[in-house]
Amino acid sequence: MKKFFAVFFALSLIAACSSAFLIPDPVPGGGNKNNPETPGPSDTPEEPEQKPGLAADGNDAGTYALILSRGYNYETPDNSGAHASEPFRHIRQSYDKALNKYVFDFYLHIDNDDDRGKADVTDRQRNEIKTDAHSPDSLVAQYGETLKMTWKFCLPVGMKTTNKFAHIHQLKGLDNKEGNADVSLPAITFTCRTLSNGKQQFQVLYTASKIESDGSSTYLARTDLSEFLGEWVSVTETVNFADNGRYSVVVTRIRDGKQLAKVEGAELDMWRSGCTGMRPKWGLYRNFGEGRSLAGQLRDEVLKFADFDIRKLK
């Protein structure tokens, strides 16, 4: 595998696309899944046969339709600010020479994009895909179930960060129909941040339940961000979602097989009180400071993702 991928990485950002396109509406959230108190998985879970994951197919104009067809959803700032008069599709596809295949490009513009069009949210912006209450049961974990999630991503050369968050992956709970579940904070977060010494860092964070504890976060893994920039990495994340759950992840640089981050069997509370399921999110969700005070430290970014797959283990 290492020899197969022993090539120099060539980062190519293809941004020149027509703004005349159809934007399928995201599937509305809501709904309520069962929350059975089922026992945890065995020590050697098996992978049952399931539908293929979400991979770019080269049909750029049909990107949103592809996402929805695979049971995923999206939250994009396509109509924010100046995009209101000329919508911009923030998830696109391009051919990547390093992987020799089509991949997803996630765009975020620092001077324009917002967070889901919410007028009262003025310090952050997001462009994400996720599974949600509309997704099939195979893509959302119920209590005691184990998900194995795999994907690839590439952070751009020169990516800018601040001392605030720039999340690229989260595991969160789905709210119930009463809207009172403990789902405001993610359980797991991959984030990129600038430290007080000026160095950039990739962090894997665990955040405790806000209702059942103080909602504090702890580091599970930390790596110099320079190890990631301009490089494709693969992620394998295996999670048992329960009060006494387990969390494992391995992040591997594809070019040379180097493990950049690893967490093995951490015993954690991986469930959220009152939630109707636990699910993943991917993209770029970043804070630019109150009153855009940190916007000058950031820039437009294009993050690349590929080959999302979620398997429910038995």
SEMIVEX-253379 format. One record per atom (N, C-alpha, C): x, y, z; residue in one letter. Coordinates in steps of 0.05 Angstrom, whole numbers, padded with zeros to 5 digits, always signed. Example, Ala and Ser with C-alpha at 12.3 -4.5 7.8 and 13.67 -1.06 7.14 Angstrom:
BEGIN
+00264-00114+00156A+00246-00090+00156A+00264-00066+00156A+00257-00045+00142S+00273-00021+00143S+00258+00001+00157S
This chain:
BEGIN
+00017-00024+00000M+00000+00000+00000M+00017+00025+00000M+00039+00024+00017K+00056+00048+00017K+00069+00053-00010K+00078+00031-00023K+00091+00035-00049K+00071+00045-00069K+00046+00035-00067F+00026+00044-00087F+00021+00074-00085F+00022+00084-00061F+00016+00113-00057F+00041+00130-00054F+00064+00119-00061A+00089+00134-00058A+00092+00153-00082A+00076+00173-00082V+00077+00194-00103V+00077+00221-00089V+00088+00241-00103F+00087+00268-00092F+00058+00278-00094F+00049+00291-00073F+00022+00302-00073F+00020+00327-00090F-00001+00328-00106A-00006+00352-00123A-00033+00363-00116A-00032+00386-00103L-00057+00398-00094L-00069+00415-00116L-00094+00409-00124S-00106+00423-00146S-00134+00432-00137S-00138+00458-00136L-00164+00469-00128L-00178+00480-00153L-00200+00467-00160I-00214+00475-00184I-00238+00490-00176I-00237+00517-00180A-00258+00534-00170A-00275+00546-00192A-00267+00543-00217A-00280+00557-00239A-00304+00541-00248A-00328+00546-00237C-00352+00533-00245C-00374+00553-00249C-00393+00548-00266S-00415+00566-00270S-00432+00568-00245S-00443+00592-00239S-00461+00595-00216S-00489+00588-00223S-00495+00581-00249A-00522+00573-00257A-00526+00544-00252A-00538+00536-00230F-00543+00509-00223F-00567+00506-00206F-00578+00482-00204L-00600+00477-00186L-00589+00468-00159L-00601+00478-00138I-00592+00470-00111I-00615+00455-00098I-00613+00428-00097P-00635+00414-00083P-00636+00422-00054P-00660+00424-00043D-00664+00432-00016D-00654+00410+00003D-00641+00416+00025P-00634+00395+00044P-00660+00383+00055P-00659+00358+00062V-00682+00345+00074V-00686+00357+00102V-00711+00367+00108P-00716+00379+00134P-00709+00360+00157P-00699+00371+00179G-00694+00354+00202G-00720+00347+00216G-00717+00335+00240G-00741+00327+00255G-00744+00297+00255G-00767+00289+00263G-00771+00260+00266G-00761+00250+00293G-00767+00226+00300N-00759+00215+00325N-00753+00185+00322N-00729+00177+00328K-00722+00149+00327K-00725+00136+00354K-00727+00110+00353N-00729+00095+00378N-00703+00096+00393N-00704+00092+00419N-00680+00093+00435N-00680+00068+00453N-00677+00044+00441P-00679+00020+00458P-00654+00017+00475P-00659+00007+00499E-00637+00002+00517E-00625-00026+00511E-00610-00027+00490T-00600-00053+00481T-00572-00057+00492T-00564-00082+00496P-00537-00087+00506P-00516-00079+00486P-00491-00076+00496G-00469-00068+00478G-00461-00091+00460G-00444-00085+00440P-00435-00105+00421P-00416-00125+00434P-00412-00148+00420S-00394-00168+00430S-00365-00157+00426S-00346-00173+00436D-00318-00165+00435D-00308-00165+00406D-00321-00182+00389T-00312-00184+00361T-00335-00179+00342T-00343-00154+00340P-00366-00147+00323P-00361-00153+00294P-00382-00161+00280E-00380-00167+00251E-00392-00145+00235E-00384-00142+00210E-00394-00122+00192E-00415-00134+00174E-00441-00128+00178P-00461-00139+00160P-00460-00125+00133P-00473-00137+00113E-00474-00125+00086E-00492-00100+00087E-00482-00078+00077Q-00497-00053+00077Q-00493-00039+00050Q-00509-00018+00045K-00507-00003+00020K-00480+00011+00018K-00471+00017-00006P-00445+00031-00010P-00446+00058+00004P-00423+00069+00010G-00421+00095+00023G-00424+00117+00003G-00414+00140+00011L-00417+00164-00005L-00389+00171-00017L-00387+00169-00044A-00363+00175-00058A-00369+00193-00082A-00352+00211-00088A-00356+00229-00111A-00357+00213-00136A-00374+00220-00155D-00378+00205-00179D-00371+00220-00205D-00360+00245-00202G-00353+00261-00225G-00374+00278-00236G-00399+00274-00227N-00422+00290-00237N-00424+00314-00218N-00409+00335-00223D-00407+00358-00205D-00435+00371-00201D-00449+00375-00222A-00476+00389-00220A-00495+00373-00203A-00491+00347-00201G-00509+00330-00185G-00499+00324-00158G-00480+00339-00147T-00468+00333-00122T-00488+00332-00099T-00505+00352-00097Y-00524+00352-00075Y-00544+00328-00077Y-00553+00323-00101A-00571+00300-00105A-00558+00274-00097A-00532+00272-00103L-00517+00248-00095L-00516+00245-00065L-00510+00267-00051I-00508+00267-00022I-00535+00258-00010I-00557+00269-00020L-00583+00261-00009L-00590+00233-00016L-00582+00223-00039S-00589+00196-00048S-00576+00175-00031S-00554+00182-00018R-00539+00163-00001R-00547+00164+00028R-00568+00180+00034G-00578+00181+00061G-00565+00202+00078G-00549+00220+00066Y-00536+00241+00081Y-00551+00267+00076Y-00544+00288+00090N-00556+00314+00087N-00534+00335+00087N-00540+00360+00082Y-00520+00381+00081Y-00530+00407+00093Y-00511+00423+00103E-00516+00450+00113E-00495+00468+00100E-00504+00484+00081T-00485+00500+00065T-00495+00529+00064T-00476+00548+00062P-00484+00577+00061P-00488+00586+00032P-00502+00570+00016D-00504+00576-00013D-00518+00603-00019D-00535+00612-00001N-00550+00637-00006N-00543+00659+00014N-00520+00657+00027S-00513+00677+00047S-00501+00702+00034S-00505+00725+00047G-00493+00749+00038G-00497+00755+00008G-00475+00759-00006A-00476+00765-00035A-00486+00741-00051A-00485+00717-00039H-00496+00693-00053H-00526+00694-00055H-00539+00712-00041A-00569+00713-00043A-00578+00719-00071A-00564+00737-00085S-00571+00744-00112S-00558+00725-00133S-00536+00713-00125E-00522+00694-00143E-00512+00671-00127E-00529+00651-00123P-00522+00628-00105P-00496+00614-00114P-00481+00605-00094F-00456+00591-00099F-00458+00564-00085F-00454+00543-00101R-00455+00516-00090R-00429+00510-00075R-00431+00506-00049H-00407+00504-00032H-00395+00476-00030H-00409+00456-00040I-00397+00429-00042I-00396+00422-00071I-00372+00417-00082R-00369+00411-00110R-00352+00386-00113R-00346+00379-00138Q-00328+00356-00143Q-00306+00364-00162Q-00283+00352-00158S-00260+00356-00176S-00245+00330-00177S-00228+00328-00198Y-00212+00304-00201Y-00185+00308-00186Y-00178+00290-00169D-00154+00292-00153D-00133+00273-00163D-00110+00285-00171K-00089+00269-00183K-00075+00250-00163K-00074+00259-00138A-00060+00242-00118A-00076+00217-00112A-00102+00218-00110L-00119+00195-00106L-00127+00181-00132L-00124+00196-00154N-00132+00186-00180N-00161+00180-00181N-00177+00199-00171K-00206+00195-00171K-00219+00222-00165K-00246+00223-00168Y-00261+00247-00161Y-00264+00249-00131Y-00264+00274-00121V-00267+00279-00092V-00286+00302-00088V-00294+00306-00063F-00312+00329-00056F-00295+00353-00047F-00302+00376-00057D-00289+00401-00048D-00309+00418-00032D-00301+00424-00007F-00318+00440+00011F-00307+00468+00012F-00322+00488+00002Y-00314+00516+00001Y-00325+00531+00025Y-00309+00550+00035L-00318+00569+00055L-00305+00596+00050L-00321+00617+00048H-00311+00644+00042H-00312+00661+00067H-00289+00671+00076I-00288+00685+00101I-00304+00711+00101I-00306+00726+00079D-00319+00752+00079D-00348+00750+00073D-00359+00726+00069N-00387+00725+00060N-00404+00704+00075N-00393+00681+00079D-00410+00658+00087D-00417+00659+00117D-00441+00647+00123D-00452+00649+00150D-00457+00621+00161D-00473+00620+00182D-00480+00594+00195D-00510+00590+00191D-00518+00576+00170R-00545+00568+00164R-00564+00592+00162R-00554+00615+00156G-00571+00639+00152G-00582+00650+00178G-00572+00642+00201K-00583+00651+00226K-00573+00679+00232K-00592+00698+00233A-00584+00726+00237A-00571+00731+00264A-00578+00715+00284D-00567+00719+00311D-00540+00705+00316D-00530+00691+00296V-00504+00678+00298V-00485+00693+00280V-00468+00709+00292T-00451+00727+00277T-00421+00722+00281T-00413+00701+00296D-00385+00696+00301D-00374+00671+00288D-00390+00658+00271R-00381+00632+00260R-00394+00627+00233R-00384+00607+00219Q-00394+00599+00193Q-00390+00569+00190Q-00406+00557+00172R-00403+00528+00169R-00410+00519+00141R-00398+00497+00132N-00405+00482+00108N-00400+00453+00114N-00422+00438+00118E-00419+00410+00128E-00439+00391+00114E-00432+00366+00115I-00451+00345+00110I-00453+00328+00135I-00475+00313+00137K-00481+00298+00162K-00501+00276+00156K-00505+00259+00175T-00529+00242+00176T-00547+00255+00197T-00573+00249+00195D-00592+00262+00213D-00617+00245+00216D-00638+00257+00227A-00663+00241+00232A-00676+00230+00207A-00669+00241+00184H-00680+00231+00159H-00664+00208+00148H-00640+00204+00158S-00622+00183+00147S-00632+00155+00155S-00625+00135+00139P-00633+00108+00146P-00620+00099+00172P-00632+00079+00184D-00622+00070+00210D-00593+00061+00209D-00584+00051+00186S-00556+00042+00183S-00536+00064+00187S-00544+00089+00184L-00525+00112+00186L-00526+00127+00212L-00544+00118+00230V-00547+00131+00256V-00546+00110+00278V-00530+00115+00299A-00527+00095+00321A-00549+00099+00342A-00561+00076+00350Q-00578+00076+00373Q-00562+00066+00397Q-00574+00067+00421Y-00560+00061+00445Y-00548+00033+00444Y-00523+00030+00450G-00509+00005+00451G-00497-00004+00425G-00504+00010+00403E-00494+00001+00377E-00466+00012+00371E-00452-00001+00353T-00425+00007+00346T-00424+00014+00316T-00413+00038+00310L-00409+00046+00282L-00380+00046+00276L-00373+00036+00252K-00346+00039+00241K-00348+00058+00218K-00334+00081+00220M-00336+00102+00200M-00308+00106+00188M-00307+00107+00162T-00282+00112+00148T-00286+00134+00127T-00265+00150+00123W-00265+00171+00103W-00236+00181+00099W-00233+00198+00079K-00207+00211+00074K-00212+00241+00073K-00190+00256+00080F-00192+00285+00077F-00164+00296+00072F-00164+00320+00061C-00140+00335+00055C-00143+00364+00062C-00127+00374+00080L-00128+00402+00088L-00109+00418+00069L-00117+00441+00061P-00101+00456+00041P-00075+00466+00052P-00055+00468+00034V-00030+00480+00041V-00035+00509+00050V-00022+00517+00072G-00026+00544+00081G-00052+00550+00096G-00067+00529+00103M-00092+00533+00117M-00089+00551+00141M-00107+00571+00144K-00105+00590+00166K-00123+00581+00189K-00114+00585+00214T-00129+00579+00237T-00125+00602+00258T-00142+00601+00278T-00140+00620+00301T-00140+00605+00327T-00141+00619+00349N-00142+00605+00375N-00171+00595+00381N-00190+00602+00363K-00217+00592+00365K-00219+00566+00348K-00242+00555+00347F-00245+00529+00334F-00247+00530+00304F-00238+00509+00291A-00242+00504+00263A-00247+00474+00260A-00272+00465+00265H-00279+00437+00266H-00281+00425+00238H-00271+00401+00235I-00274+00387+00209I-00289+00360+00212I-00295+00352+00237H-00310+00328+00242H-00321+00329+00270H-00346+00320+00273Q-00358+00318+00299Q-00376+00293+00301Q-00379+00282+00325L-00400+00263+00331L-00419+00276+00351L-00444+00278+00342K-00464+00292+00358K-00490+00276+00361K-00506+00284+00381G-00532+00271+00385G-00554+00284+00369G-00575+00269+00363L-00599+00280+00350L-00620+00287+00371L-00631+00311+00369D-00651+00320+00388D-00677+00303+00386D-00692+00304+00408N-00718+00290+00407N-00740+00310+00399N-00765+00300+00396K-00786+00318+00386K-00794+00339+00406K-00788+00335+00431E-00793+00356+00451E-00771+00378+00451E-00748+00372+00438G-00727+00391+00437G-00711+00395+00463G-00711+00375+00480N-00698+00378+00506N-00675+00358+00510N-00665+00345+00489A-00643+00326+00493A-00617+00341+00497A-00598+00327+00509D-00571+00339+00515D-00553+00337+00490D-00559+00353+00470V-00545+00350+00444V-00530+00376+00436V-00528+00395+00453S-00516+00420+00445S-00486+00418+00440S-00473+00399+00454L-00444+00396+00451L-00437+00369+00438L-00417+00369+00421P-00409+00344+00408P-00395+00326+00428P-00396+00300+00424A-00381+00281+00440A-00351+00280+00431A-00347+00279+00405I-00320+00278+00393I-00318+00300+00373I-00294+00313+00372T-00289+00334+00353T-00261+00331+00342T-00258+00334+00315F-00232+00339+00303F-00231+00368+00297F-00211+00382+00308T-00210+00411+00304T-00181+00419+00297T-00178+00442+00285C-00152+00454+00278C-00150+00481+00292C-00128+00486+00305R-00126+00510+00322R-00098+00521+00323R-00096+00547+00328T-00070+00560+00333T-00065+00562+00363T-00042+00553+00372L-00035+00553+00401L-00024+00581+00408L-00020+00585+00434S-00009+00610+00444S+00019+00615+00434S+00034+00594+00427N+00061+00597+00417N+00062+00601+00386N+00038+00603+00374G+00036+00608+00345G+00036+00583+00328G+00041+00560+00340K+00040+00535+00324K+00012+00526+00320K+00007+00513+00297Q-00019+00502+00291Q-00020+00473+00299Q-00043+00465+00308Q-00046+00437+00319Q-00072+00425+00309Q-00071+00399+00303F-00094+00382+00298F-00101+00369+00324F-00126+00370+00333Q-00134+00359+00359Q-00158+00341+00356Q-00158+00319+00371V-00181+00302+00374V-00191+00307+00403V-00215+00317+00406L-00226+00325+00432L-00250+00308+00440L-00251+00301+00465Y-00275+00289+00477Y-00289+00310+00495Y-00315+00313+00491T-00330+00332+00508T-00351+00317+00524T-00351+00321+00550A-00370+00308+00567A-00397+00319+00564A-00417+00305+00573S-00445+00313+00573S-00449+00339+00588S-00463+00358+00576K-00468+00384+00589K-00488+00381+00612K-00507+00363+00610I-00527+00360+00631I-00517+00343+00653I-00503+00321+00647E-00494+00302+00667E-00467+00309+00679E-00453+00329+00668S-00427+00337+00679S-00423+00366+00673S-00398+00376+00674D-00394+00404+00669D-00389+00411+00640D-00391+00391+00622G-00387+00397+00594G-00359+00403+00586G-00339+00395+00602S-00311+00401+00597S-00300+00383+00574S-00279+00392+00562S-00266+00377+00540S-00239+00368+00548S-00231+00345+00538T-00204+00334+00543T-00192+00326+00516T-00165+00327+00515Y-00151+00319+00490Y-00148+00289+00490Y-00155+00277+00467L-00150+00248+00463L-00125+00244+00446L-00119+00263+00428A-00096+00262+00411A-00090+00290+00401A-00064+00296+00397R-00056+00322+00387R-00031+00318+00369R-00031+00332+00346T-00010+00329+00326T-00005+00356+00313T+00020+00362+00307D+00027+00387+00292D+00011+00387+00266D-00003+00409+00260L-00020+00411+00237L-00004+00409+00211L+00022+00416+00212S+00038+00416+00188S+00041+00387+00176S+00037+00367+00193E+00037+00339+00184E+00014+00333+00165E-00007+00350+00166F-00031+00345+00150F-00033+00362+00125F-00022+00385+00125L-00027+00405+00104L-00017+00395+00077L-00035+00395+00057G-00028+00386+00031G-00026+00356+00028G-00035+00341+00048E-00032+00312+00048E-00060+00299+00051E-00064+00278+00035W-00088+00262+00040W-00083+00243+00063W-00103+00241+00081V-00102+00223+00103V-00127+00206+00103V-00125+00182+00114S-00148+00164+00117S-00155+00161+00146S-00180+00159+00152V-00190+00157+00179V-00207+00132+00183V-00202+00117+00204T-00219+00095+00212T-00227+00100+00241T-00253+00104+00245E-00264+00111+00272E-00284+00091+00279E-00280+00078+00302T-00299+00057+00312T-00309+00065+00339T-00336+00067+00342V-00347+00078+00366V-00371+00061+00376V-00370+00053+00401N-00393+00041+00415N-00407+00063+00429N-00432+00069+00421F-00447+00091+00432F-00464+00082+00455F-00454+00086+00479A-00468+00078+00504A-00457+00095+00527A-00470+00094+00550D-00460+00109+00573D-00432+00100+00580D-00427+00074+00579N-00400+00063+00583N-00390+00054+00555N-00386+00073+00537G-00379+00067+00510G-00349+00065+00506G-00341+00061+00481R-00313+00059+00475R-00308+00075+00449R-00284+00087+00448Y-00277+00103+00424Y-00250+00096+00414Y-00247+00091+00388S-00222+00086+00376S-00220+00101+00349S-00197+00111+00343V-00192+00123+00316V-00163+00121+00309V-00158+00117+00283V-00132+00118+00272V-00132+00137+00248V-00114+00156+00247V-00112+00175+00225V-00084+00170+00212V-00084+00162+00187T-00060+00154+00174T-00055+00170+00149T-00030+00181+00146R-00023+00195+00122R-00019+00175+00099R-00033+00179+00077I-00033+00160+00055I-00007+00158+00041I+00007+00180+00037R+00032+00181+00022R+00053+00162+00032R+00056+00161+00059D+00077+00145+00070D+00068+00126+00092D+00042+00124+00097G+00032+00106+00117G+00037+00114+00146G+00046+00139+00151K+00051+00147+00178K+00026+00152+00193K+00024+00142+00218Q+00001+00147+00235Q+00004+00174+00248Q-00015+00192+00242L-00013+00219+00253L-00029+00222+00279L-00048+00206+00284A-00063+00207+00309A-00076+00179+00314A-00076+00171+00339K-00088+00145+00346K-00100+00146+00374K-00124+00136+00376V-00137+00131+00402V-00147+00103+00401V-00140+00087+00421E-00147+00059+00421E-00164+00051+00445E-00190+00046+00440G-00208+00035+00461G-00211+00052+00485G-00213+00078+00482A-00217+00096+00505A-00245+00092+00516A-00247+00087+00542E-00273+00083+00555E-00286+00110+00561E-00307+00117+00548L-00319+00144+00550L-00350+00142+00550L-00362+00162+00561D-00392+00164+00558D-00398+00175+00530D-00407+00157+00513M-00412+00164+00485M-00441+00165+00478M-00458+00171+00498W-00487+00174+00493W-00495+00201+00505W-00517+00212+00495R-00528+00237+00504R-00556+00233+00514R-00562+00242+00538S-00588+00239+00551S-00610+00250+00534S-00630+00234+00529G-00654+00243+00514G-00651+00243+00484G-00628+00237+00474C-00624+00239+00445C-00637+00215+00431C-00642+00218+00405T-00655+00197+00389T-00635+00182+00372T-00610+00187+00376G-00588+00174+00361G-00563+00191+00360G-00541+00178+00354M-00516+00192+00351M-00506+00189+00322M-00494+00211+00312R-00487+00211+00283R-00462+00229+00278R-00450+00226+00254P-00426+00241+00247P-00433+00266+00230P-00414+00285+00230K-00414+00308+00213K-00386+00313+00202K-00384+00324+00178W-00358+00330+00166W-00359+00357+00151W-00337+00371+00148G-00336+00395+00133G-00317+00415+00146G-00325+00441+00145L-00311+00462+00159L-00330+00480+00174L-00328+00480+00200Y-00345+00497+00218Y-00326+00513+00235Y-00324+00539+00230R-00303+00554+00244R-00314+00580+00256R-00300+00589+00276N-00306+00614+00290N-00287+00636+00281N-00299+00659+00274F-00282+00682+00266F-00284+00705+00286F-00292+00699+00311G-00292+00719+00332G-00316+00737+00333G-00322+00747+00357E-00344+00765+00361E-00340+00790+00344E-00360+00798+00329G-00358+00821+00312G-00337+00817+00290G-00332+00792+00282R-00313+00785+00262R-00285+00794+00269R-00278+00795+00295S-00253+00805+00304S-00229+00789+00295S-00233+00763+00288L-00211+00746+00279L-00211+00741+00249L-00230+00753+00235A-00232+00747+00206A-00207+00753+00191A-00192+00773+00199G-00168+00781+00186G-00146+00760+00188G-00148+00741+00206Q-00129+00720+00209Q-00135+00695+00192Q-00159+00696+00179L-00168+00674+00164L-00170+00680+00134L-00177+00661+00118R-00179+00665+00089R-00200+00646+00078R-00206+00648+00052D-00223+00629+00039D-00208+00602+00039D-00223+00580+00044E-00210+00554+00044E-00226+00534+00027E-00212+00514+00017V-00225+00492+00003V-00213+00466+00015V-00230+00452+00031L-00222+00426+00042L-00232+00404+00025L-00216+00383+00022K-00224+00360+00005K-00231+00336+00022K-00252+00322+00015F-00261+00298+00028F-00267+00276+00007F-00265+00251+00015A-00270+00229-00003A-00279+00204+00012A-00295+00188-00001D-00300+00161+00007D-00311+00158+00036D-00334+00171+00041F-00347+00168+00067F-00361+00140+00068F-00358+00127+00090D-00371+00101+00093D-00378+00097+00123D-00402+00087+00128I-00411+00082+00155I-00421+00053+00156I-00410+00037+00174R-00419+00010+00177R-00428+00005+00206R-00451-00007+00209K-00461-00014+00235K-00452-00042+00241K-00437-00046+00262L-00426-00072+00269L-00445-00087+00287L-00443-00113+00285K-00460-00131+00302K-00442-00147+00321K
